[in-house]
Amino acid sequence: MGERLRAVESRNVTHVSPEWPVFWEQARGANVVDADGNVYLDLTGAFAVALLGHAHPGVSAAVAEQAKSLVHGMGDVHPPSVKLRLLERLAALAPWPDARVVLSSTGSEAVETALKTALMATGRPGVLAFEGAYHGLTLGSLAATDRDLFRAPFLPRVYEGVAFAPFPDPLRHGTGASRRALDQVEVILDRGAPNGDAIGAVVVEPVQGRAGVRVPPDGFMAALSVLARERGALVVADEIFTGMGRCGALYALRRVGLEPDLVCLGKALGGGLPLSACIGSRQVMDAWPESGGEAIHTSTFLGHPLSCAAGLAVLDALEGEEVPGRAEALGQALAAALRAALAGVDGVAEVRGLGLMLGIELARGPGAEPVAGAGARAARLALGEGVLLLPAGEHGHVVELTPPVGLTAGQVALAVDVVSRSVRRALA
C-alpha cells in the first residue's frame, strides 16, 4: 500500500519505508486495526485528538443523528442552529464572563484568527513567540512556529515581525531558567520584532507539545501574563494540544497560571472531526467590525453541522465522564510507572508532563545533550510490538505519549512494558 500511496500523494506528506506506515482501517477506544487486521495500542491519541477514545459512542451517535437532517449549512450567511448551540456552550465555558467565539476547522486556522484579532485590537502587528513553538503551518501561524525544517523553504513568504524568546528549560538551565526567559521577553516587548514592528501578541502554549512536552516552571506563565499586560500586548493561549481536559483541567492555562486574552482550541474539541475555535472576551473580540453582509474572516465550512454536533457531544462527555480528573489521575499513574521502569537507564534524562500529555526526554551528560533520533527509533521499535508512539523535540529525542483517557489497567501495563523496552533499545 505504501507504493500505491507514493504513486498518488505528494512525496512531502507521508514518510514511506519498508516498515512505515501502517494503514488504519478502524479504531475504537485506544485500539487501532490496520488494513491487514493487526491491532495496535494507540498512545498518540491520533495527534492528541482522541482524548475520549476513538469512535466515542456519544460523539458517533451525535454525528450520525446530525447527518440525518443537515450535513452542510451556510455558516456566516444562514447558520445552522447547531452552530449556535456550540457557540453558546463554548462562550459559557470561556475564561471570561462575556465571551465571543470564531469557529474554524483546524488549529492553525484558530491561531490565524487570534493573530488577526490581536492586530485589530492593538494596532501592533509584531508577535512574540517562543523557541520550540509549534502553532501550525499556514503562513500566518508558520511565522510563529520555531523550527527551521518547517520555516526555511518558505522564508521569502513568512512575516518577519516575529521575535522568539527562550522557553524556560530547567533541565539545562536549572532554577534560573524562568528568569533568563523572562528577561528576554521583557527586552523583546520593549524593543519590538526584528523588523521593527511593535509587539501586539504574545503567543504561547501552556505546555509545549511538538517541542517535547516542555512544562513551564511554576510562576513563569503568571509573570509572562503580567509583562504582556504592562506593555499592552495580548496573550494568546494556544490550547489546541493541551486543552479540553487533556492536562487535567478544561484549560491547561489554569494549571500553569497563564492569564490570556485569547484562547485557541482544536484537536480534542471535535472528537475526531475537524473543528477549532478562537475565543476571547467581548472587549477584545469587538475589535472586529460588525458584518455588513460580507465577513472579512470566514471560510466555507465555518460552523460545519457535523463538526458542531461532535463538539457538543465532546463537551457533554468532558463533564459527564469527568474527563479532566481522570486524565490527571491516569497521567500521574502512567508517569510514575514509566519513571520506575526507566530508573537508572543512561540517556533517560526526564519523564515529565501534565495530565495525559507526557514526554520522555532522551539526553546525556551534564548539559543534557539530546540523543538525536532516539525518540524516533523508539517509536519504530514500539510499532513492531504493536504500540503507536510519536517522537517529539527538534532533534527527535523525546518520546511523546498523549493516549485516550480510557486506557484499561492491562493497556497501561502493556504501554509501560513496550515503551520502556523500546526506549532502552533505542538508547543502546
Secondary structure as GFF3:
##gff-version 3
##sequence-region A 1 428
A	DSSP	alpha_helix	2	8	.	.	.	ID=ss1
A	DSSP	beta_strand	24	28	.	.	.	ID=ss2
A	DSSP	beta_strand	31	34	.	.	.	ID=ss3
A	DSSP	beta_strand	39	42	.	.	.	ID=ss4
A	DSSP	alpha_helix	45	48	.	.	.	ID=ss5
A	DSSP	alpha_helix	57	69	.	.	.	ID=ss6
A	DSSP	alpha_helix	81	92	.	.	.	ID=ss7
A	DSSP	beta_strand	99	104	.	.	.	ID=ss8
A	DSSP	alpha_helix	107	122	.	.	.	ID=ss9
A	DSSP	beta_strand	126	130	.	.	.	ID=ss10
A	DSSP	alpha_helix	139	142	.	.	.	ID=ss11
A	DSSP	alpha_helix	148	151	.	.	.	ID=ss12
A	DSSP	three_ten_helix	152	157	.	.	.	ID=ss13
A	DSSP	beta_strand	162	165	.	.	.	ID=ss14
A	DSSP	alpha_helix	170	173	.	.	.	ID=ss15
A	DSSP	three_ten_helix	174	176	.	.	.	ID=ss16
A	DSSP	alpha_helix	177	191	.	.	.	ID=ss17
A	DSSP	beta_strand	199	204	.	.	.	ID=ss18
A	DSSP	alpha_helix	220	230	.	.	.	ID=ss19
A	DSSP	beta_strand	234	238	.	.	.	ID=ss20
A	DSSP	alpha_helix	253	256	.	.	.	ID=ss21
A	DSSP	beta_strand	262	265	.	.	.	ID=ss22
A	DSSP	three_ten_helix	267	270	.	.	.	ID=ss23
A	DSSP	beta_strand	276	281	.	.	.	ID=ss24
A	DSSP	alpha_helix	282	285	.	.	.	ID=ss25
A	DSSP	alpha_helix	305	320	.	.	.	ID=ss26
A	DSSP	alpha_helix	323	342	.	.	.	ID=ss27
A	DSSP	beta_strand	348	354	.	.	.	ID=ss28
A	DSSP	beta_strand	357	364	.	.	.	ID=ss29
A	DSSP	beta_strand	369	370	.	.	.	ID=ss30
A	DSSP	alpha_helix	374	383	.	.	.	ID=ss31
A	DSSP	beta_strand	387	388	.	.	.	ID=ss32
A	DSSP	beta_strand	390	392	.	.	.	ID=ss33
A	DSSP	beta_strand	398	401	.	.	.	ID=ss34
A	DSSP	alpha_helix	409	427	.	.	.	ID=ss35
###
